[in-house]
């Protein structure tokens, strides 16, 4: 199994493990390995205790018990499996290694295959993910968790039409399974079938299944022109403490979205603020600034030019980068409407490579040493592997678009691996861009967006880094201004397609008519023609966002 795993780069991927939160576990605690694998009866008791500690959020103690068992029985499959679950969301490379070892020890355990496939899915490794999830279903065809995870896989890779029957099948087996109840409307929404998605979300709410998440998804299926009954219901749900901080955050953001639609901006902003505060996330801005300093110091024009000679010369890769909510989805949709272009969505592959090389380490690692360790042979190997990964999605496409916004941090690596890659930088009015981030529920990786002042200061660091890349790569990065696209869609779209080196196609003007699914925070918006209501949106909140405006400084006036 180990030869199929990515390199053991876990030391670069660790983030601070939460003290209380338990990573998701694909296997219910009562599931034991298949017969014959518990080599020592006392190990069984120790591992049962480890599972209980994990359920209680005492993750370090749970890991200590697993390691104690593995010291006695190095290939104990359940201990390997639990070790894998302790890495999910914290050290996914570690999770891959342990789950692969568990599968090797018990190849007929469907739960081990499911966990390995689910972890590959977290890392956007679609092919091995599908392989192991399907293997789990071969072993146990009615395993609802595997059916839902396969549906999630198709949803995540813009294949909502394949996800739909899976979630429908899961609901026939367990009509109240929360992943299936939310996965089915997500697939429908990705296909533009918003009314049907809303029906299923309302059914979930009626059945009291994942209520905060269902309300949050429901309010994003349409734009509200008058106050719906859902607003009062959401406010009532906020009085129930059983939803916890994460549920409260989702409900506050749902209320904020509704109130924003109704032009009740002051009330909306109050809910957005409470939603962000409920999560209690902190972002280490100083560590991030030091990393930006090191990146600027390391990636000089001379370094990039000298290393690019060893990359892959393919013109297929296209990277759409920028701050989240800067128009990256719209840009990708316009490009992908061209018959020669495939839109691959947001891929984690480049970030994984950068992590493995130590290029994203905020803990004070020496970036110059990390770069010096990249030999010409490794450069070509990484580039060829990345291109093969892209080609899996679209073997014949002339251009393949990865629209992971935060790849703006890795433009130096992009140009080393792919000296002929196209890079499109999406820019938007700074205040509008920041407000659009602030009002959405991003995951932990975007914790900078939970506080207005921190968000403004983070934006300044993004701007500083992009100005550096423009100096290092003059003329190589196409700046796609959101406002210019709104003002003159055809002119800007033609410029985009010309930058890709492709002939113009009228289909690019009707991006919103594209068939297939779209997996984005902008599911509803991306199905609409170009609209202007998001330009200078921040003025609706002007009296509420002074900390952001102050933090942006001169960029607020740009």
CORDAPE-V917508 format. One record per residue. N is the residue number from 1. RES is the residue in three letters. PSI is psi in degrees with one decimal (* if undefined). Layout:
n=N res=RES psi=PSI
n=N res=RES psi=PSI
This chain:
n=1 res=UNK psi=-35.8
n=2 res=UNK psi=-27.6
n=3 res=UNK psi=-11.6
n=4 res=UNK psi=-4.8
n=5 res=UNK psi=154.0
n=6 res=UNK psi=166.4
n=7 res=UNK psi=153.1
n=8 res=UNK psi=84.5
n=9 res=UNK psi=24.1
n=10 res=UNK psi=-31.2
n=11 res=UNK psi=-23.7
n=12 res=UNK psi=-12.1
n=13 res=UNK psi=-8.4
n=14 res=UNK psi=134.4
n=15 res=UNK psi=172.9
n=16 res=UNK psi=118.1
n=17 res=UNK psi=132.3
n=18 res=UNK psi=144.9
n=19 res=UNK psi=-33.9
n=20 res=UNK psi=-43.1
n=21 res=UNK psi=138.6
n=22 res=UNK psi=130.5
n=23 res=UNK psi=152.6
n=24 res=UNK psi=142.9
n=25 res=UNK psi=122.9
n=26 res=UNK psi=-19.8
n=27 res=UNK psi=125.6
n=28 res=UNK psi=147.5
n=29 res=UNK psi=-29.4
n=30 res=UNK psi=-13.5
n=31 res=UNK psi=127.0
n=32 res=UNK psi=159.2
n=33 res=UNK psi=165.9
n=34 res=UNK psi=164.0
n=35 res=UNK psi=146.5
n=36 res=UNK psi=-4.0
n=37 res=UNK psi=-16.4
n=38 res=UNK psi=96.5
n=39 res=UNK psi=-21.9
n=40 res=UNK psi=118.5
n=41 res=UNK psi=-32.0
n=42 res=UNK psi=-28.5
n=43 res=UNK psi=-37.4
n=44 res=UNK psi=-44.8
n=45 res=UNK psi=-40.4
n=46 res=UNK psi=-42.4
n=47 res=UNK psi=-32.2
n=48 res=UNK psi=-40.9
n=49 res=UNK psi=-37.9
n=50 res=UNK psi=-41.4
n=51 res=UNK psi=-39.7
n=52 res=UNK psi=-40.1
n=53 res=UNK psi=-38.4
n=54 res=UNK psi=-42.9
n=55 res=UNK psi=-31.8
n=56 res=UNK psi=-0.1
n=57 res=UNK psi=10.8
n=58 res=UNK psi=73.4
n=59 res=UNK psi=-37.9
n=60 res=UNK psi=-42.1
n=61 res=UNK psi=-38.9
n=62 res=UNK psi=-40.8
n=63 res=UNK psi=-38.9
n=64 res=UNK psi=-41.1
n=65 res=UNK psi=-41.4
n=66 res=UNK psi=-44.2
n=67 res=UNK psi=-31.8
n=68 res=UNK psi=-43.3
n=69 res=UNK psi=-43.2
n=70 res=UNK psi=-26.0
n=71 res=UNK psi=-34.3
n=72 res=UNK psi=-41.2
n=73 res=UNK psi=86.2
n=74 res=UNK psi=-26.4
n=75 res=UNK psi=30.4
n=76 res=UNK psi=115.3
n=77 res=UNK psi=-39.7
n=78 res=UNK psi=-37.9
n=79 res=UNK psi=-40.7
n=80 res=UNK psi=-41.9
n=81 res=UNK psi=-47.6
n=82 res=UNK psi=-39.5
n=83 res=UNK psi=-39.2
n=84 res=UNK psi=-44.3
n=85 res=UNK psi=-29.6
n=86 res=UNK psi=-13.6
n=87 res=UNK psi=-14.5
n=88 res=UNK psi=126.5
n=89 res=UNK psi=-4.4
n=90 res=UNK psi=-41.8
n=91 res=UNK psi=77.7
n=92 res=UNK psi=-27.2
n=93 res=UNK psi=-39.4
n=94 res=UNK psi=-43.8
n=95 res=UNK psi=-44.1
n=96 res=UNK psi=-46.2
n=97 res=UNK psi=-46.6
n=98 res=UNK psi=-40.4
n=99 res=UNK psi=-38.4
n=100 res=UNK psi=-39.8
n=101 res=UNK psi=-38.5
n=102 res=UNK psi=-42.4
n=103 res=UNK psi=-40.8
n=104 res=UNK psi=-35.5
n=105 res=UNK psi=-37.4
n=106 res=UNK psi=76.5
n=107 res=UNK psi=-11.0
n=108 res=UNK psi=16.1
n=109 res=UNK psi=109.7
n=110 res=UNK psi=-29.8
n=111 res=UNK psi=-33.1
n=112 res=UNK psi=-41.6
n=113 res=UNK psi=-41.5
n=114 res=UNK psi=-44.5
n=115 res=UNK psi=-39.0
n=116 res=UNK psi=-44.3
n=117 res=UNK psi=-40.7
n=118 res=UNK psi=-34.7
n=119 res=UNK psi=-40.2
n=120 res=UNK psi=-37.9
n=121 res=UNK psi=-40.9
n=122 res=UNK psi=-28.5
n=123 res=UNK psi=14.5
n=124 res=UNK psi=24.3
n=125 res=UNK psi=84.3
n=126 res=UNK psi=-46.3
n=127 res=UNK psi=-53.6
n=128 res=UNK psi=-30.2
n=129 res=UNK psi=-52.4
n=130 res=UNK psi=-41.7
n=131 res=UNK psi=-49.1
n=132 res=UNK psi=-34.6
n=133 res=UNK psi=-42.0
n=134 res=UNK psi=-36.2
n=135 res=UNK psi=-39.6
n=136 res=UNK psi=-40.8
n=137 res=UNK psi=-30.1
n=138 res=UNK psi=-38.6
n=139 res=UNK psi=-32.2
n=140 res=UNK psi=85.5
n=141 res=UNK psi=-24.7
n=142 res=UNK psi=18.2
n=143 res=UNK psi=101.1
n=144 res=UNK psi=-40.5
n=145 res=UNK psi=-38.1
n=146 res=UNK psi=-40.3
n=147 res=UNK psi=-44.5
n=148 res=UNK psi=-39.0
n=149 res=UNK psi=-37.2
n=150 res=UNK psi=-39.9
n=151 res=UNK psi=-42.4
n=152 res=UNK psi=-38.0
n=153 res=UNK psi=-46.8
n=154 res=UNK psi=-38.2
n=155 res=UNK psi=-43.8
n=156 res=UNK psi=-24.7
n=157 res=UNK psi=32.7
n=158 res=UNK psi=40.0
n=159 res=UNK psi=55.9
n=160 res=UNK psi=-30.2
n=161 res=UNK psi=-27.0
n=162 res=UNK psi=-25.5
n=163 res=UNK psi=-35.7
n=164 res=UNK psi=-55.5
n=165 res=UNK psi=-27.1
n=166 res=UNK psi=-46.6
n=167 res=UNK psi=-34.8
n=168 res=UNK psi=-41.0
n=169 res=UNK psi=-41.8
n=170 res=UNK psi=-39.6
n=171 res=UNK psi=-26.8
n=172 res=UNK psi=-32.1
n=173 res=UNK psi=-42.9
n=174 res=UNK psi=97.4
n=175 res=UNK psi=-14.4
n=176 res=UNK psi=16.6
n=177 res=UNK psi=119.9
n=178 res=UNK psi=-36.7
n=179 res=UNK psi=-39.7
n=180 res=UNK psi=-40.9
n=181 res=UNK psi=-34.8
n=182 res=UNK psi=-28.8
n=183 res=UNK psi=-38.4
n=184 res=UNK psi=-51.0
n=185 res=UNK psi=-28.7
n=186 res=UNK psi=-42.2
n=187 res=UNK psi=-42.0
n=188 res=UNK psi=-43.2
n=189 res=UNK psi=-38.3
n=190 res=UNK psi=-24.0
n=191 res=UNK psi=4.6
n=192 res=UNK psi=7.7
n=193 res=UNK psi=68.0
n=194 res=UNK psi=-40.2
n=195 res=UNK psi=-41.5
n=196 res=UNK psi=-39.8
n=197 res=UNK psi=-43.2
n=198 res=UNK psi=-40.2
n=199 res=UNK psi=-45.1
n=200 res=UNK psi=-35.7
n=201 res=UNK psi=-38.8
n=202 res=UNK psi=-35.7
n=203 res=UNK psi=-40.2
n=204 res=UNK psi=-42.3
n=205 res=UNK psi=-43.0
n=206 res=UNK psi=-37.4
n=207 res=UNK psi=3.6
n=208 res=UNK psi=44.2
n=209 res=UNK psi=119.6
n=210 res=UNK psi=52.0
n=211 res=UNK psi=-50.1
n=212 res=UNK psi=-45.2
n=213 res=UNK psi=-37.8
n=214 res=UNK psi=-43.0
n=215 res=UNK psi=-40.9
n=216 res=UNK psi=-41.2
n=217 res=UNK psi=-38.4
n=218 res=UNK psi=-45.2
n=219 res=UNK psi=-13.7
n=220 res=UNK psi=6.4
n=221 res=UNK psi=-8.7
n=222 res=UNK psi=171.7
n=223 res=UNK psi=133.5
n=224 res=UNK psi=129.5
n=225 res=UNK psi=-16.7
n=226 res=UNK psi=158.7
n=227 res=UNK psi=122.1
n=228 res=UNK psi=162.7
n=229 res=UNK psi=-20.9
n=230 res=UNK psi=-29.6
n=231 res=UNK psi=-49.9
n=232 res=UNK psi=-37.4
n=233 res=UNK psi=-41.0
n=234 res=UNK psi=-43.6
n=235 res=UNK psi=-35.3
n=236 res=UNK psi=-39.7
n=237 res=UNK psi=-30.2
n=238 res=UNK psi=-13.5
n=239 res=UNK psi=-7.6
n=240 res=UNK psi=110.3
n=241 res=UNK psi=-15.9
n=242 res=UNK psi=-14.0
n=243 res=UNK psi=-17.6
n=244 res=UNK psi=179.9
n=245 res=UNK psi=-38.3
n=246 res=UNK psi=-41.6
n=247 res=UNK psi=-40.3
n=248 res=UNK psi=-39.4
n=249 res=UNK psi=-43.8
n=250 res=UNK psi=-40.8
n=251 res=UNK psi=-42.0
n=252 res=UNK psi=-42.4
n=253 res=UNK psi=-35.4
n=254 res=UNK psi=-44.5
n=255 res=UNK psi=-42.2
n=256 res=UNK psi=-41.2
n=257 res=UNK psi=-45.0
n=258 res=UNK psi=-47.9
n=259 res=UNK psi=-34.6
n=260 res=UNK psi=-44.3
n=261 res=UNK psi=-34.9
n=262 res=UNK psi=6.6
n=263 res=UNK psi=23.8
n=264 res=UNK psi=73.7
n=265 res=UNK psi=-38.6
n=266 res=UNK psi=-46.2
n=267 res=UNK psi=-40.6
n=268 res=UNK psi=-47.1
n=269 res=UNK psi=-34.9
n=270 res=UNK psi=-40.9
n=271 res=UNK psi=-39.5
n=272 res=UNK psi=-41.3
n=273 res=UNK psi=-44.9
n=274 res=UNK psi=-36.8
n=275 res=UNK psi=-42.8
n=276 res=UNK psi=-36.9
n=277 res=UNK psi=-33.2
n=278 res=UNK psi=-30.6
n=279 res=UNK psi=-25.3
n=280 res=UNK psi=31.1
n=281 res=UNK psi=142.7
n=282 res=UNK psi=142.5
n=283 res=UNK psi=132.0
n=284 res=UNK psi=88.1
n=285 res=UNK psi=-37.0
n=286 res=UNK psi=-41.8
n=287 res=UNK psi=-38.6
n=288 res=UNK psi=-40.8
n=289 res=UNK psi=-41.2
n=290 res=UNK psi=-38.6
n=291 res=UNK psi=-41.2
n=292 res=UNK psi=-43.4
n=293 res=UNK psi=-48.9
n=294 res=UNK psi=-37.9
n=295 res=UNK psi=-44.3
n=296 res=UNK psi=-40.0
n=297 res=UNK psi=-36.1
n=298 res=UNK psi=-47.2
n=299 res=UNK psi=81.9
n=300 res=UNK psi=161.4
n=301 res=UNK psi=-37.6
n=302 res=UNK psi=-42.8
n=303 res=UNK psi=-48.5
n=304 res=UNK psi=-43.8
n=305 res=UNK psi=-40.3
n=306 res=UNK psi=-32.2
n=307 res=UNK psi=-24.2
n=308 res=UNK psi=-22.0
n=309 res=UNK psi=-19.3
n=310 res=UNK psi=0.1
n=311 res=UNK psi=-170.7
n=312 res=UNK psi=130.0
n=313 res=UNK psi=3.6
n=314 res=UNK psi=143.0
n=315 res=UNK psi=2.7
n=316 res=UNK psi=-41.9
n=317 res=UNK psi=133.7
n=318 res=UNK psi=130.2
n=319 res=UNK psi=118.9
n=320 res=UNK psi=115.2
n=321 res=UNK psi=171.3
n=322 res=UNK psi=179.7
n=323 res=UNK psi=147.2
n=324 res=UNK psi=148.5
n=325 res=UNK psi=25.5
n=326 res=UNK psi=3.7
n=327 res=UNK psi=17.1
n=328 res=UNK psi=-40.0
n=329 res=UNK psi=-45.6
n=330 res=UNK psi=-44.0
n=331 res=UNK psi=-45.7
n=332 res=UNK psi=-41.9
n=333 res=UNK psi=-40.4
n=334 res=UNK psi=-47.3
n=335 res=UNK psi=-44.7
n=336 res=UNK psi=-11.5
n=337 res=UNK psi=-14.8
n=338 res=UNK psi=136.2
n=339 res=UNK psi=-18.4
n=340 res=UNK psi=3.8
n=341 res=UNK psi=136.3
n=342 res=UNK psi=127.3
n=343 res=UNK psi=113.1
n=344 res=UNK psi=-3.5
n=345 res=UNK psi=-158.2
n=346 res=UNK psi=113.3
n=347 res=UNK psi=142.2
n=348 res=UNK psi=-2.3
n=349 res=UNK psi=-46.9
n=350 res=UNK psi=-39.9
n=351 res=UNK psi=-37.5
n=352 res=UNK psi=-43.0
n=353 res=UNK psi=-44.7
n=354 res=UNK psi=-41.2
n=355 res=UNK psi=-45.1
n=356 res=UNK psi=-31.4
n=357 res=UNK psi=-6.5
n=358 res=UNK psi=17.6
n=359 res=UNK psi=-8.4
n=360 res=UNK psi=12.1
n=361 res=UNK psi=112.7
n=362 res=UNK psi=0.3
n=363 res=UNK psi=15.8
n=364 res=UNK psi=15.2
n=365 res=UNK psi=156.3
n=366 res=UNK psi=104.2
n=367 res=UNK psi=-33.4
n=368 res=UNK psi=-36.7
n=369 res=UNK psi=-38.7
n=370 res=UNK psi=-42.3
n=371 res=UNK psi=-40.5
n=372 res=UNK psi=-24.5
n=373 res=UNK psi=-6.0
n=374 res=UNK psi=104.2
n=375 res=UNK psi=163.3
n=376 res=UNK psi=-37.7
n=377 res=UNK psi=-42.3
n=378 res=UNK psi=-39.0
n=379 res=UNK psi=-49.6
n=380 res=UNK psi=-39.6
n=381 res=UNK psi=-46.0
n=382 res=UNK psi=-42.2
n=383 res=UNK psi=-44.8
n=384 res=UNK psi=-40.6
n=385 res=UNK psi=-40.0
n=386 res=UNK psi=-40.8
n=387 res=UNK psi=-39.8
n=388 res=UNK psi=-38.5
n=389 res=UNK psi=-42.5
n=390 res=UNK psi=-40.3
n=391 res=UNK psi=-25.5
n=392 res=UNK psi=-33.5
n=393 res=UNK psi=-30.2
n=394 res=UNK psi=83.2
n=395 res=UNK psi=-29.5
n=396 res=UNK psi=-6.0
n=397 res=UNK psi=143.5
n=398 res=UNK psi=-32.9
n=399 res=UNK psi=141.6
n=400 res=UNK psi=121.1
n=401 res=UNK psi=123.6
n=402 res=UNK psi=115.7
n=403 res=UNK psi=33.4
n=404 res=UNK psi=109.2
n=405 res=UNK psi=-42.2
n=406 res=UNK psi=1.9
n=407 res=UNK psi=-5.2
n=408 res=UNK psi=-24.3
n=409 res=UNK psi=-20.5
n=410 res=UNK psi=23.6
n=411 res=UNK psi=-33.6
n=412 res=UNK psi=-45.7
n=413 res=UNK psi=-40.4
n=414 res=UNK psi=-48.3
n=415 res=UNK psi=-23.4
n=416 res=UNK psi=-44.6
n=417 res=UNK psi=-38.8
n=418 res=UNK psi=83.8
n=419 res=UNK psi=-18.1
n=420 res=UNK psi=10.3
n=421 res=UNK psi=146.8
n=422 res=UNK psi=137.2
n=423 res=UNK psi=121.1
n=424 res=UNK psi=119.9
n=425 res=UNK psi=116.8
n=426 res=UNK psi=123.1
n=427 res=UNK psi=149.3
n=428 res=UNK psi=157.1
n=429 res=UNK psi=127.5
n=430 res=UNK psi=-44.3
n=431 res=UNK psi=-44.3
n=432 res=UNK psi=-45.6
n=433 res=UNK psi=-46.6
n=434 res=UNK psi=-41.9
n=435 res=UNK psi=-40.6
n=436 res=UNK psi=-33.5
n=437 res=UNK psi=-43.2
n=438 res=UNK psi=-35.6
n=439 res=UNK psi=-1.9
n=440 res=UNK psi=157.2
n=441 res=UNK psi=91.6
n=442 res=UNK psi=165.9
n=443 res=UNK psi=-175.6
n=444 res=UNK psi=-30.3
n=445 res=UNK psi=-19.0
n=446 res=UNK psi=36.2
n=447 res=UNK psi=-17.6
n=448 res=UNK psi=-20.4
n=449 res=UNK psi=0.6
n=450 res=UNK psi=-6.8
n=451 res=UNK psi=132.4
n=452 res=UNK psi=-46.4
n=453 res=UNK psi=-46.6
n=454 res=UNK psi=-40.4
n=455 res=UNK psi=-44.6
n=456 res=UNK psi=-41.1
n=457 res=UNK psi=-37.0
n=458 res=UNK psi=-42.0
n=459 res=UNK psi=-38.0
n=460 res=UNK psi=-37.6
n=461 res=UNK psi=-40.5
n=462 res=UNK psi=-46.4
n=463 res=UNK psi=-40.7
n=464 res=UNK psi=-41.8
n=465 res=UNK psi=-40.3
n=466 res=UNK psi=-37.1
n=467 res=UNK psi=-34.7
n=468 res=UNK psi=-47.0
n=469 res=UNK psi=-36.6
n=470 res=UNK psi=-34.0
n=471 res=UNK psi=-39.1
n=472 res=UNK psi=-34.9
n=473 res=UNK psi=64.4
n=474 res=UNK psi=127.1
n=475 res=UNK psi=-4.4
n=476 res=UNK psi=-20.2
n=477 res=UNK psi=122.3
n=478 res=UNK psi=119.7
n=479 res=UNK psi=115.9
n=480 res=UNK psi=100.5
n=481 res=UNK psi=125.2
n=482 res=UNK psi=-44.6
n=483 res=UNK psi=-35.7
n=484 res=UNK psi=-37.0
n=485 res=UNK psi=-39.1
n=486 res=UNK psi=-40.4
n=487 res=UNK psi=-39.8
n=488 res=UNK psi=85.3
n=489 res=UNK psi=-47.3
n=490 res=UNK psi=-45.2
n=491 res=UNK psi=-46.9
n=492 res=UNK psi=-36.4
n=493 res=UNK psi=-40.9
n=494 res=UNK psi=-38.5
n=495 res=UNK psi=-39.5
n=496 res=UNK psi=-50.5
n=497 res=UNK psi=-36.1
n=498 res=UNK psi=-39.9
n=499 res=UNK psi=-32.9
n=500 res=UNK psi=-7.1
n=501 res=UNK psi=29.2
n=502 res=UNK psi=155.0
n=503 res=UNK psi=150.2
n=504 res=UNK psi=144.3
n=505 res=UNK psi=129.5
n=506 res=UNK psi=-21.1
n=507 res=UNK psi=-23.9
n=508 res=UNK psi=-18.4
n=509 res=UNK psi=-15.3
n=510 res=UNK psi=49.0
n=511 res=UNK psi=-30.8
n=512 res=UNK psi=-8.7
n=513 res=UNK psi=1.6
n=514 res=UNK psi=139.5
n=515 res=UNK psi=172.4
n=516 res=UNK psi=176.1
n=517 res=UNK psi=158.3
n=518 res=UNK psi=121.7
n=519 res=UNK psi=100.5
n=520 res=UNK psi=159.9
n=521 res=UNK psi=-19.4
n=522 res=UNK psi=33.3
n=523 res=UNK psi=-46.0
n=524 res=UNK psi=-47.6
n=525 res=UNK psi=-37.0
n=526 res=UNK psi=-11.6
n=527 res=UNK psi=-0.9
n=528 res=UNK psi=153.0
n=529 res=UNK psi=168.7
n=530 res=UNK psi=133.1
n=531 res=UNK psi=159.6
n=532 res=UNK psi=-1.4
n=533 res=UNK psi=-16.7
n=534 res=UNK psi=-2.9
n=535 res=UNK psi=129.8
n=536 res=UNK psi=31.0
n=537 res=UNK psi=-29.2
n=538 res=UNK psi=-24.1
n=539 res=UNK psi=-23.4
n=540 res=UNK psi=-25.2
n=541 res=UNK psi=11.0
n=542 res=UNK psi=-41.3
n=543 res=UNK psi=-13.3
n=544 res=UNK psi=-8.5
n=545 res=UNK psi=27.8
n=546 res=UNK psi=-37.6
n=547 res=UNK psi=-35.9
n=548 res=UNK psi=-46.8
n=549 res=UNK psi=-41.6
n=550 res=UNK psi=-42.8
n=551 res=UNK psi=-35.8
n=552 res=UNK psi=-27.6
n=553 res=UNK psi=-129.8
n=554 res=UNK psi=-20.0
n=555 res=UNK psi=-21.9
n=556 res=UNK psi=-23.2
n=557 res=UNK psi=-5.3
n=558 res=UNK psi=*
